[in-house]
Amino acid sequence: VDRYRTSTKTSTVMRSGPGKNYDPVTCKIMSESGESQPAKTLPPKYIVEVVGRSEKQDTIENTTDHWMAILPLGVESGYMGAGNCNQTVWVFGGLLTK
């Protein structure tokens, strides 16, 4: 999959693999106030870079989509380096803007 940037539509849990059965991942993410804080969810409108996707699709709350491998980047007012996550994290593609 080509790498591209998008943002979350809603609060989105980051997972260690492509599915709800994978554990949530804690990453340091940039808050609106510019502070880097540990979190298991990305807030709405958080900018991410998609770096891959799952082979199979999943259906969650009547939405069918792939799981996306992402690097969290930051809020619109300030980007941060993706190095605050020491691994690629996964989010359900249906929760990202297209």
Accessible surface in RSA format (square Angstrom, percent):
REM  Atomic radii and reference values for relative SASA: ProtOr
REM  Chains: A
REM  Algorithm: Lee & Richards
REM  Probe-radius: 1.40
REM  Slices: 20
REM RES _ NUM      All-atoms   Total-Side   Main-Chain    Non-polar    All polar
REM                ABS   REL    ABS   REL    ABS   REL    ABS   REL    ABS   REL
RES VAL A   1   102.95  67.7  27.63  25.0  75.31 181.5  40.59  35.3  62.36 169.1
RES ASP A   2   124.56  87.3 115.69 115.2   8.87  21.0  34.01  80.1  90.55  90.3
RES ARG A   3   143.92  60.4 117.48  59.9  26.44  63.0  50.61  69.2  93.31  56.6
RES TYR A   4    96.25  44.9  87.50  49.8   8.74  22.8  77.53  58.3  18.71  23.1
RES ARG A   5   141.91  59.6 115.08  58.7  26.83  63.9  40.06  54.7 101.85  61.7
RES THR A   6    18.50  13.2   6.22   6.3  12.28  29.3  16.37  22.0   2.13   3.2
RES SER A   7    23.53  19.9  23.14  30.9   0.39   0.9   6.97  14.9  16.56  23.2
RES THR A   8     0.96   0.7   0.00   0.0   0.96   2.3   0.00   0.0   0.96   1.5
RES LYS A   9   115.99  56.6  87.84  53.9  28.15  67.0  51.62  46.5  64.37  68.6
RES THR A  10    58.88  41.9  57.85  58.7   1.03   2.5  29.37  39.4  29.52  44.6
RES SER A  11    63.26  53.5  48.41  64.6  14.85  34.2  34.31  73.1  28.95  40.6
RES THR A  12     0.99   0.7   0.58   0.6   0.42   1.0   0.99   1.3   0.00   0.0
RES VAL A  13    52.95  34.8  47.44  42.9   5.51  13.3  47.44  41.2   5.51  14.9
RES MET A  14     0.00   0.0   0.00   0.0   0.00   0.0   0.00   0.0   0.00   0.0
RES ARG A  15    35.77  15.0  35.77  18.2   0.00   0.0   0.00   0.0  35.77  21.7
RES SER A  16    51.38  43.4  31.82  42.5  19.56  45.1  23.85  50.8  27.53  38.6
RES GLY A  17     2.45   3.0   0.00   N/A   2.45   3.0   2.45   6.7   0.00   0.0
RES PRO A  18    51.16  37.3  34.45  31.4  16.71  60.8  34.45  28.4  16.71 103.9
RES GLY A  19     5.41   6.7   0.00   N/A   5.41   6.7   5.41  14.9   0.00   0.0
RES LYS A  20   125.30  61.1 109.45  67.2  15.86  37.8  62.85  56.6  62.46  66.5
RES ASN A  21   134.82  93.0  94.93  91.7  39.89  96.0  49.13 118.2  85.69  82.8
RES TYR A  22    92.32  43.1  87.25  49.6   5.06  13.2  49.80  37.4  42.52  52.4
RES ASP A  23   104.24  73.0 101.05 100.6   3.19   7.5  20.96  49.3  83.29  83.1
RES PRO A  24    60.49  44.1  46.53  42.4  13.95  50.7  46.53  38.4  13.95  86.7
RES VAL A  25    11.91   7.8   8.10   7.3   3.81   9.2  11.91  10.3   0.00   0.0
RES THR A  26    74.35  52.9  47.84  48.5  26.51  63.2  38.92  52.3  35.42  53.6
RES CYS A  27     4.95   3.7   1.39   1.5   3.56   8.4   3.56   9.0   1.39   1.5
RES LYS A  28   106.86  52.1 105.70  64.9   1.16   2.8  48.80  43.9  58.07  61.9
RES ILE A  29    12.46   7.1  12.35   9.2   0.11   0.3  12.35   8.9   0.11   0.3
RES MET A  30    35.68  18.5  35.64  23.6   0.03   0.1  33.75  28.7   1.92   2.5
RES SER A  31    27.39  23.1  20.93  27.9   6.46  14.9  27.37  58.3   0.02   0.0
RES GLU A  32   141.84  81.4 118.65  89.8  23.18  55.2  61.57 119.1  80.27  65.5
RES SER A  33    87.88  74.3  46.74  62.4  41.14  94.8  53.26 113.4  34.62  48.5
RES GLY A  34    48.11  59.3   0.00   N/A  48.11  59.3  25.16  69.1  22.94  51.4
RES GLU A  35    98.75  56.7  93.70  70.9   5.06  12.0  37.22  72.0  61.53  50.2
RES SER A  36    56.74  47.9  31.29  41.8  25.45  58.6  30.70  65.4  26.04  36.5
RES GLN A  37    84.45  47.2  84.16  61.5   0.29   0.7  22.96  48.9  61.49  46.6
RES PRO A  38    89.76  65.4  69.91  63.7  19.84  72.1  70.17  57.9  19.59 121.8
RES ALA A  39    26.73  24.6  17.56  27.1   9.17  20.8  26.73  37.6   0.00   0.0
RES LYS A  40   109.59  53.5 104.51  64.1   5.08  12.1  47.67  42.9  61.92  66.0
RES THR A  41    53.73  38.2  51.94  52.7   1.79   4.3  26.74  35.9  26.99  40.8
RES LEU A  42     0.00   0.0   0.00   0.0   0.00   0.0   0.00   0.0   0.00   0.0
RES PRO A  43    46.23  33.7  41.74  38.1   4.48  16.3  45.91  37.9   0.32   2.0
RES PRO A  44    71.17  51.9  60.88  55.5  10.29  37.4  60.88  50.3  10.29  63.9
RES LYS A  45   140.31  68.5 138.28  84.8   2.03   4.8  81.45  73.3  58.86  62.7
RES TYR A  46     0.05   0.0   0.00   0.0   0.05   0.1   0.05   0.0   0.00   0.0
RES ILE A  47    20.45  11.6  20.45  15.2   0.00   0.0  20.45  14.7   0.00   0.0
RES VAL A  48     0.00   0.0   0.00   0.0   0.00   0.0   0.00   0.0   0.00   0.0
RES GLU A  49    30.41  17.5  30.41  23.0   0.00   0.0   0.76   1.5  29.65  24.2
RES VAL A  50     0.03   0.0   0.03   0.0   0.00   0.0   0.03   0.0   0.00   0.0
RES VAL A  51    39.62  26.1  17.20  15.6  22.43  54.0  17.20  14.9  22.43  60.8
RES GLY A  52    15.18  18.7   0.00   N/A  15.18  18.7  15.18  41.7   0.00   0.0
RES ARG A  53   124.93  52.5 100.38  51.2  24.54  58.4   7.82  10.7 117.11  71.0
RES SER A  54    13.37  11.3   7.27   9.7   6.10  14.0  12.56  26.7   0.81   1.1
RES GLU A  55   172.23  98.9 140.67 106.4  31.56  75.1  60.12 116.3 112.11  91.5
RES LYS A  56   172.49  84.1 163.82 100.5   8.66  20.6 111.59 100.4  60.90  64.9
RES GLN A  57   101.21  56.6  71.11  52.0  30.10  71.7  17.81  37.9  83.40  63.3
RES ASP A  58    50.06  35.1  45.44  45.2   4.62  10.9  11.45  27.0  38.60  38.5
RES THR A  59    82.82  58.9  58.84  59.6  23.98  57.2  42.82  57.5  40.00  60.5
RES ILE A  60    34.54  19.7  28.74  21.4   5.80  14.0  32.41  23.3   2.13   5.8
RES GLU A  61   162.17  93.1 128.81  97.4  33.36  79.4  55.93 108.2 106.24  86.7
RES ASN A  62   153.81 106.1 118.71 114.7  35.10  84.5  30.86  74.3 122.94 118.8
RES THR A  63    58.90  41.9  54.96  55.7   3.94   9.4  30.87  41.5  28.03  42.4
RES THR A  64    78.77  56.0  53.33  54.1  25.43  60.6  36.79  49.4  41.97  63.5
RES ASP A  65    14.59  10.2  14.54  14.5   0.05   0.1   2.55   6.0  12.04  12.0
RES HIS A  66    22.72  12.4  22.72  15.8   0.00   0.0  13.53  13.9   9.19  10.7
RES TRP A  67     9.17   3.7   9.17   4.4   0.00   0.0   8.97   4.8   0.20   0.3
RES MET A  68    12.34   6.4  12.34   8.2   0.00   0.0  12.09  10.3   0.25   0.3
RES ALA A  69     5.66   5.2   5.66   8.7   0.00   0.0   5.66   8.0   0.00   0.0
RES ILE A  70     0.00   0.0   0.00   0.0   0.00   0.0   0.00   0.0   0.00   0.0
RES LEU A  71    37.28  20.8  37.28  26.7   0.00   0.0  37.28  26.2   0.00   0.0
RES PRO A  72     0.82   0.6   0.66   0.6   0.16   0.6   0.66   0.5   0.16   1.0
RES LEU A  73    12.26   6.8  12.26   8.8   0.00   0.0  12.26   8.6   0.00   0.0
RES GLY A  74     0.00   0.0   0.00   N/A   0.00   0.0   0.00   0.0   0.00   0.0
RES VAL A  75     8.39   5.5   8.39   7.6   0.00   0.0   8.39   7.3   0.00   0.0
RES GLU A  76   126.56  72.7 101.11  76.5  25.45  60.6  38.36  74.2  88.20  72.0
RES SER A  77    97.72  82.6  53.04  70.8  44.68 102.9  56.35 120.0  41.37  58.0
RES GLY A  78    28.34  35.0   0.00   N/A  28.34  35.0  28.34  77.8   0.00   0.0
RES TYR A  79   122.88  57.4  97.03  55.2  25.85  67.3  71.38  53.6  51.50  63.5
RES MET A  80    20.91  10.8   6.05   4.0  14.86  35.4  15.53  13.2   5.38   7.1
RES GLY A  81    51.89  64.0   0.00   N/A  51.89  64.0  38.80 106.5  13.09  29.3
RES ALA A  82    26.34  24.2  16.86  26.0   9.48  21.6  17.45  24.6   8.89  23.5
RES GLY A  83    74.59  92.0   0.00   N/A  74.59  92.0  44.08 121.0  30.51  68.3
RES ASN A  84    62.53  43.1  43.36  41.9  19.17  46.2   5.20  12.5  57.33  55.4
RES CYS A  85    12.08   9.1   0.72   0.8  11.36  26.7   1.82   4.6  10.26  11.1
RES ASN A  86   146.93 101.3 106.17 102.6  40.76  98.1  45.27 109.0 101.65  98.3
RES GLN A  87    83.55  46.7  70.60  51.6  12.96  30.8  33.35  71.0  50.20  38.1
RES THR A  88    55.42  39.4  44.74  45.4  10.67  25.4  17.29  23.2  38.13  57.6
RES VAL A  89     0.00   0.0   0.00   0.0   0.00   0.0   0.00   0.0   0.00   0.0
RES TRP A  90    47.00  18.9  47.00  22.8   0.00   0.0  35.89  19.1  11.11  18.0
RES VAL A  91     0.00   0.0   0.00   0.0   0.00   0.0   0.00   0.0   0.00   0.0
RES PHE A  92     5.52   2.8   4.48   2.8   1.04   2.7   4.48   2.7   1.04   3.0
RES GLY A  93     0.12   0.1   0.00   N/A   0.12   0.1   0.12   0.3   0.00   0.0
RES GLY A  94     8.51  10.5   0.00   N/A   8.51  10.5   2.02   5.6   6.49  14.5
RES LEU A  95    56.44  31.4  56.34  40.3   0.10   0.3  56.44  39.6   0.00   0.0
RES LEU A  96     4.45   2.5   4.45   3.2   0.00   0.0   4.45   3.1   0.00   0.0
RES THR A  97    53.91  38.3  49.39  50.1   4.52  10.8  43.42  58.3  10.50  15.9
RES LYS A  98   181.07  88.3 107.96  66.2  73.11 174.1 130.87 117.8  50.21  53.5
END  Absolute sums over single chains surface
CHAIN  1 A     5637.9       4340.0       1298.0       2789.4       2848.5
END  Absolute sums over all chains
TOTAL          5637.9       4340.0       1298.0       2789.4       2848.5
